[in-house]
Amino acid sequence: MPRAVTTGPIPRDAAHAVGQLPEAVESRDGYQRTSFRHWNVGLDPADGCHTRSEVLLAEALEPPQITGSCVLSGGRWFSYCDEQTVTDAAKLDIDHMVRLAEAWDSGASAWTAQRREAYANDQDADTSLIAVTARTNRSKADKDPADWLPPAAGQQCRYVGEWVATKLRWKLAVDKRELEALKVFADGPCENTAVVYTPAP
């Protein structure tokens, strides 16, 4: 199942992209995970699959079989953060590139419930939701790149680029430590990383 096609992408080099991020003090006051409705009916309400399953179908290297109420069996995926190949969908989590709590801290607390739902189920950008191994997802928790990066060192620049792209797409802020960490990567090992994003509606 293809992801939704985005239009009007904005390309930036890493340093320029990081320079576009607004800095602000983060606050988790009032956060509840239930403030972000997910998973919803996904891009195609008629397919019987919610967002999680649609992301798995979109990212499958070998498509799984679909039975019943969108029950997936078989298939093959690549969890890039730890460079693991997975053949059981139950062993994958769908990771919000910028976690819900982090999004709340960074500006989503001021959004409407509808916008938070759109964020939590965003399939219009390939980098907003990614399939990762459950172990990697647990180790990341709610951390930003100042405190967590993919265990696969060769994938860290990709991750930093996608993190920045997601924050720019949704006009989310960064705190001081996060910004400093991103600048280290953007000015150093990830200086050639392209950051491409489309602003969210």
KAJOCOR-V695979 format. One record per residue. N is the residue number from 1. RES is the residue in one small letter. OMEGA is omega as a letter, one per 30 degrees, with the letter a starting at -180 (* if undefined). Layout:
N_RES_OMEGA ; N_RES_OMEGA
This chain:
1_m_a ; 2_p_l ; 3_r_l ; 4_a_l ; 5_v_l ; 6_t_l ; 7_t_l ; 8_g_l ; 9_p_l ; 10_i_l ; 11_p_l ; 12_r_l ; 13_d_a ; 14_a_a ; 15_a_l ; 16_h_a ; 17_a_l ; 18_v_l ; 19_g_l ; 20_q_a ; 21_l_l ; 22_p_l ; 23_e_l ; 24_a_l ; 25_v_a ; 26_e_l ; 27_s_l ; 28_r_a ; 29_d_l ; 30_g_a ; 31_y_l ; 32_q_l ; 33_r_a ; 34_t_l ; 35_s_l ; 36_f_a ; 37_r_l ; 38_h_f ; 39_w_l ; 40_n_a ; 41_v_l ; 42_g_a ; 43_l_a ; 44_d_a ; 45_p_a ; 46_a_a ; 47_d_l ; 48_g_a ; 49_c_l ; 50_h_a ; 51_t_a ; 52_r_a ; 53_s_l ; 54_e_l ; 55_v_l ; 56_l_l ; 57_l_a ; 58_a_a ; 59_e_a ; 60_a_l ; 61_l_l ; 62_e_a ; 63_p_l ; 64_p_l ; 65_q_a ; 66_i_l ; 67_t_l ; 68_g_a ; 69_s_l ; 70_c_l ; 71_v_a ; 72_l_l ; 73_s_a ; 74_g_a ; 75_g_l ; 76_r_a ; 77_w_l ; 78_f_l ; 79_s_a ; 80_y_a ; 81_c_l ; 82_d_l ; 83_e_l ; 84_q_l ; 85_t_a ; 86_v_a ; 87_t_l ; 88_d_a ; 89_a_a ; 90_a_a ; 91_k_l ; 92_l_l ; 93_d_l ; 94_i_a ; 95_d_l ; 96_h_a ; 97_m_l ; 98_v_a ; 99_r_a ; 100_l_l ; 101_a_l ; 102_e_l ; 103_a_l ; 104_w_a ; 105_d_a ; 106_s_l ; 107_g_a ; 108_a_l ; 109_s_a ; 110_a_a ; 111_w_l ; 112_t_l ; 113_a_a ; 114_q_l ; 115_r_l ; 116_r_l ; 117_e_l ; 118_a_l ; 119_y_a ; 120_a_a ; 121_n_a ; 122_d_l ; 123_q_a ; 124_d_l ; 125_a_a ; 126_d_a ; 127_t_a ; 128_s_a ; 129_l_a ; 130_i_l ; 131_a_a ; 132_v_l ; 133_t_a ; 134_a_a ; 135_r_l ; 136_t_l ; 137_n_a ; 138_r_a ; 139_s_l ; 140_k_a ; 141_a_a ; 142_d_a ; 143_k_l ; 144_d_a ; 145_p_l ; 146_a_a ; 147_d_a ; 148_w_l ; 149_l_a ; 150_p_l ; 151_p_l ; 152_a_a ; 153_a_a ; 154_g_a ; 155_q_a ; 156_q_l ; 157_c_l ; 158_r_a ; 159_y_l ; 160_v_l ; 161_g_a ; 162_e_l ; 163_w_a ; 164_v_l ; 165_a_a ; 166_t_l ; 167_k_l ; 168_l_a ; 169_r_a ; 170_w_l ; 171_k_l ; 172_l_a ; 173_a_l ; 174_v_l ; 175_d_a ; 176_k_a ; 177_r_l ; 178_e_a ; 179_l_l ; 180_e_l ; 181_a_l ; 182_l_l ; 183_k_l ; 184_v_l ; 185_f_a ; 186_a_a ; 187_d_a ; 188_g_a ; 189_p_a ; 190_c_a ; 191_e_l ; 192_n_l ; 193_t_l ; 194_a_l ; 195_v_a ; 196_v_a ; 197_y_l ; 198_t_l ; 199_p_l ; 200_a_l ; 201_p_*
